[in-house]
Amino acid sequence: MALLHRFDPDGNHLGTDFSPTAEPDAAERALAELLDELPGVAYGAIRIRPFVAEAYGLEWGLIDGTADRDGLEHYELMPQQLGFGAPFDGLYCTWPARAAAPGRAADRM
C-alpha cells in the first residue's frame, strides 16, 4: 500500500492519500506518483499535531495515548504502534499504548 499523509506548515493534518496495492514495486511507483503531485517537496525534520485517518478497517496516524499512560505524554504512530514520549528526541518504543510497559503495576499483578 502507498500512503501519503499531508500537513500544512503548522503541522495540521490536511488529508491522507491511499493507493492500495500488495506488490512492493507497485506500491513504490504509486507513492512516487503521489509525491510527484505535491508542489515544492522538501525533505527535512517536521513537527506534526496528532491526527487520525481511517481506511481499510485501520486507524492510521499519530494518536494521543496520554490517557493510556496514566497522564504521561505519549503518542502512537498507528497502525505500526511506534510509541513516542518525552523528551521527543526521535527515539521510540514498540510497547503498544494499550499494554503496560515492563515494570508498571500491571506487570506485577
C-alpha positions in Angstrom: 0.0 0.0 0.0 1.2 3.5 -0.8 0.2 6.1 1.8 0.8 9.8 2.0 -0.1 12.0 4.9 -0.3 15.7 4.0 0.2 18.6 6.5 0.2 22.3 6.5 3.2 24.4 7.7 1.8 24.4 11.2 1.6 20.6 11.4 -2.1 20.2 11.0 -3.3 17.2 9.1 -4.8 18.1 5.7 -5.6 14.6 4.5 -4.3 11.2 3.7 -4.0 9.6 0.2 -4.1 5.8 0.0 -3.2 3.7 -3.0 -4.0 0.1 -2.3 -1.6 -2.5 -3.7 0.0 -5.6 -2.3 3.0 -5.6 -4.7 6.0 -3.7 -3.2 7.2 -2.4 -6.6 3.7 -1.2 -7.5 3.5 0.5 -4.0 6.8 2.3 -4.6 5.6 3.5 -8.0 2.2 4.6 -6.5 4.0 6.6 -3.7 6.3 8.2 -6.3 3.2 9.3 -8.2 1.6 10.7 -5.1 4.8 12.7 -4.2 5.0 13.9 -7.8 1.6 15.6 -7.4 2.8 17.7 -4.4 4.1 21.2 -5.1 7.6 22.1 -3.8 8.5 18.8 -2.0 11.4 19.4 0.5 12.7 16.7 2.8 13.6 17.5 6.4 12.6 17.4 10.1 9.0 18.2 10.7 6.6 18.7 13.7 3.0 17.4 13.3 0.0 17.5 15.5 -1.9 14.3 16.4 -4.3 13.1 13.8 -6.3 10.0 12.7 -7.2 8.8 9.2 -9.3 5.7 8.9 -9.0 3.4 5.9 -9.2 -0.3 5.2 -10.5 -1.1 8.7 -7.5 0.5 10.4 -6.6 3.8 12.1 -3.6 5.5 10.6 -2.0 8.5 12.2 -0.3 9.9 15.3 -2.7 9.2 18.1 -2.6 10.7 21.6 -2.1 7.9 24.0 -1.6 10.0 27.1 -4.7 8.7 28.8 -3.5 5.2 28.4 -0.2 6.1 30.2 -1.6 7.5 33.4 -1.1 11.1 32.2 2.4 10.7 30.9 2.5 12.4 27.5 2.7 9.7 24.9 1.8 9.3 21.2 1.4 6.2 19.0 2.2 6.1 15.3 -0.5 3.8 14.0 -1.0 1.1 12.8 2.7 0.4 13.3 2.3 1.0 17.1 5.5 3.0 17.4 5.4 4.9 20.7 6.8 8.4 21.3 7.2 10.1 24.6 9.1 13.0 26.2 11.7 14.2 25.5 10.5 13.7 21.9 14.1 13.2 20.6 13.2 10.8 17.8 13.6 7.7 19.8 10.6 5.4 20.0 9.3 2.3 21.8 7.3 -0.7 20.4 5.2 -1.3 23.5 1.6 -0.6 22.4 0.0 2.2 24.4 -2.8 -0.1 25.4 -0.3 -2.5 27.0 1.6 -1.9 30.2 5.3 -1.3 29.8 7.7 -3.5 31.8 7.8 -2.5 35.4 4.4 -1.0 35.5 1.8 -2.1 38.1 0.0 -4.3 35.6 3.2 -6.4 35.2 3.4 -7.0 38.9 -0.1 -8.3 39.4 
